[in-house]
């Protein structure tokens, strides 16, 4: 019973996370959400004591992630978001915006498209709980919460994150017939001690090309647990 409660709480508070499936909302709104103090954060905000951002430069001469809709995910100029409160960092495109930076829930959005990143941290998950159980439970909960008709796993494999952290990489297709919306999601799940870390990138399916798919993987696998 205790294990079931832990997983239920994980899925309800973690799942794919509030806001990460914003394109599935009825109004399809894509605007940045105000922070707890009423401000709308930008990618250059650095005044929070527990969250800092630094820029990094990729040496590639041309952007990746280009599609028929323009450059959706530009990985040639990445910034690094660091969350000192929950001990992780992750890279994101420099032209994306920090829409929410709560200690355990971070959303980063592309102002020009429906693409977005979500990073969630959940404490108190026993280390004996398999990552596969965590992933399955979270997907099931997300389907119910967002009225998603179908979540298809397109690929899943074990990877190693920076600092040698083992993790599971999952690529999904999410369909909601009520709004005729189809998204692609690539997310990573790592379980360190009794803390689960997950980072996902979600993009409209029509914008996904091989380079966009590769860029999504590059972003989530940059998750570094300190």
C-alpha positions in Angstrom: 0.0 0.0 0.0 2.8 2.4 0.9 4.5 1.8 -2.5 1.2 2.4 -4.3 0.8 5.7 -2.5 4.3 6.8 -3.4 3.7 6.0 -7.0 0.3 7.6 -7.1 1.8 10.8 -5.5 4.7 10.7 -8.0 2.3 10.5 -10.9 0.0 13.1 -9.7 2.7 15.6 -8.8 5.2 14.6 -11.4 3.6 12.8 -14.3 4.6 14.8 -17.4 4.0 17.8 -15.2 1.6 20.8 -15.2 2.1 23.0 -18.2 4.2 20.6 -20.2 1.2 19.5 -22.3 -0.1 23.1 -22.6 -0.8 22.5 -26.3 -3.4 19.9 -25.3 -5.3 22.5 -23.3 -8.6 23.6 -24.9 -7.5 27.1 -25.7 -4.1 26.1 -27.0 -2.5 29.1 -25.3 1.3 29.3 -25.6 2.0 32.4 -23.6 4.6 32.4 -20.8 3.1 32.0 -17.4 3.8 34.6 -14.6 6.0 33.6 -11.8 4.8 33.5 -8.2 5.6 37.2 -7.7 3.6 38.2 -10.7 6.5 38.7 -13.1 7.0 36.8 -16.3 10.6 35.5 -16.2 12.9 35.7 -19.2 15.8 33.6 -20.3 18.2 36.2 -18.9 16.8 36.3 -15.4 19.5 35.6 -12.9 18.4 37.2 -9.6 17.0 34.1 -7.9 19.3 32.9 -5.1 18.8 29.2 -5.9 18.5 29.2 -9.7 21.3 30.6 -11.9 21.7 30.6 -15.7 24.9 30.7 -17.7 25.5 30.7 -21.4 27.5 28.2 -23.4 28.5 28.3 -27.1 28.5 25.3 -29.4 31.2 25.2 -32.0 28.9 24.0 -34.8 28.7 26.5 -37.7 25.1 25.8 -38.5 22.0 25.3 -36.3 20.4 22.0 -35.8 16.7 21.3 -35.4 15.7 23.2 -38.6 12.3 22.2 -40.2 9.8 23.5 -42.7 8.6 25.9 -40.0 12.1 27.4 -39.5 14.7 26.7 -36.9 12.7 25.2 -34.0 15.5 24.1 -31.8 18.8 25.9 -32.2 21.5 23.9 -30.4 24.4 26.1 -31.7 23.9 28.6 -28.9 22.9 26.9 -25.6 22.5 28.3 -22.1 22.7 26.3 -19.0 20.0 26.4 -16.3 21.3 25.5 -12.9 19.0 24.7 -10.0 21.1 24.7 -6.8 18.1 23.8 -4.6 17.7 20.4 -6.3 21.3 20.0 -7.5 21.0 19.7 -11.3 21.7 21.6 -14.4 20.5 21.3 -18.0 21.1 23.1 -21.3 18.4 24.9 -23.3 18.3 27.0 -26.5 19.3 30.6 -25.9 16.2 32.0 -27.6 13.8 30.0 -25.3 12.4 31.6 -22.2 12.2 30.5 -18.6 8.4 30.4 -18.0 8.5 28.9 -14.5 11.4 28.4 -12.1 9.9 26.9 -8.9 12.5 24.8 -7.1 11.1 21.4 -8.3 9.2 22.5 -11.4 10.9 24.3 -14.3 9.3 25.1 -17.6 11.2 26.6 -20.5 9.3 27.6 -23.7 10.0 28.6 -27.2 8.2 32.0 -27.7 7.8 31.3 -31.5 6.3 27.8 -31.3 4.5 25.3 -29.1 7.8 23.6 -28.3 8.8 23.5 -24.6 10.9 21.9 -22.0 9.9 20.6 -18.6 12.1 19.6 -15.7 10.6 18.0 -12.6 12.2 16.7 -9.4 10.4 14.4 -6.9 11.8 13.4 -3.6 10.8 10.4 -1.4 10.7 7.7 -4.1 12.3 4.5 -2.7 15.4 3.5 -4.7 13.9 0.0 -5.1 11.1 1.3 -7.4 12.2 0.5 -11.0 12.4 3.4 -13.5 10.1 1.4 -15.8 7.4 1.5 -13.1 7.9 5.2 -12.6 7.6 5.8 -16.4 4.6 3.7 -16.9 2.7 5.2 -13.9 3.5 8.7 -15.0 2.3 8.2 -18.5 -0.9 6.6 -17.4 -1.6 9.5 -15.0 -0.8 12.1 -17.7 -3.3 10.4 -20.1 -6.0 10.8 -17.6 -5.1 14.3 -16.5 -4.8 15.8 -20.0 -7.5 13.6 -21.7 -4.9 12.2 -24.0 -6.3 9.5 -26.2 -3.0 7.7 -27.0 0.6 7.7 -25.8 2.8 5.6 -28.1 6.4 4.8 -27.1 8.5 5.1 -30.2 11.8 4.3 -28.7 13.2 3.6 -25.2 16.8 2.9 -24.2 19.1 3.1 -21.3 21.7 5.9 -21.4 24.3 7.4 -19.2 24.1 11.1 -18.3 27.0 13.4 -17.4 28.6 12.4 -14.1 27.9 8.8 -15.0 24.3 8.9 -13.9 22.2 6.0 -15.4 18.9 7.0 -16.9 16.1 5.9 -19.3 15.5 7.9 -22.5 11.9 7.6 -23.9 10.5 9.0 -27.2 6.8 9.2 -27.4 3.9 10.3 -29.6 1.0 11.9 -27.9 -2.4 12.3 -29.5 -5.6 14.1 -28.4 -8.4 13.7 -30.8 -10.6 16.4 -29.2 -8.3 19.2 -30.3 -6.7 17.3 -33.2 -3.4 17.8 -31.6 -0.4 15.5 -32.0 2.9 16.1 -30.1 6.2 14.3 -29.9 7.9 14.0 -26.6 11.4 13.0 -25.7 12.1 12.7 -22.0 14.7 11.3 -19.6 14.2 9.8 -16.2 16.9 9.3 -13.6 16.5 7.9 -10.1 19.3 8.9 -7.7 19.0 7.7 -4.1 15.3 8.5 -3.3 15.0 11.4 -5.8 13.6 11.2 -9.3 14.7 13.6 -11.9 12.9 14.0 -15.3 13.4 16.3 -18.2 11.3 16.4 -21.3 11.1 18.3 -24.6 7.7 18.4 -26.4 7.3 19.6 -30.0 4.4 19.5 -32.5 4.7 16.4 -34.6 4.5 18.2 -37.9 7.6 20.1 -37.0 9.7 17.0 -36.2 12.5 16.2 -38.5 15.6 14.0 -37.9 17.5 17.0 -36.8 14.8 18.2 -34.5 14.6 14.7 -33.0 18.3 14.8 -32.5 18.2 18.2 -30.9 15.4 17.0 -28.5 17.7 14.1 -27.4 20.7 16.4 -27.0 18.8 18.7 -24.7 17.3 16.1 -22.3 20.6 14.1 -22.1 22.4 17.2 -21.0 20.7 16.8 -17.6 23.5 16.8 -15.1 22.8 15.8 -11.5 25.4 17.3 -9.1 
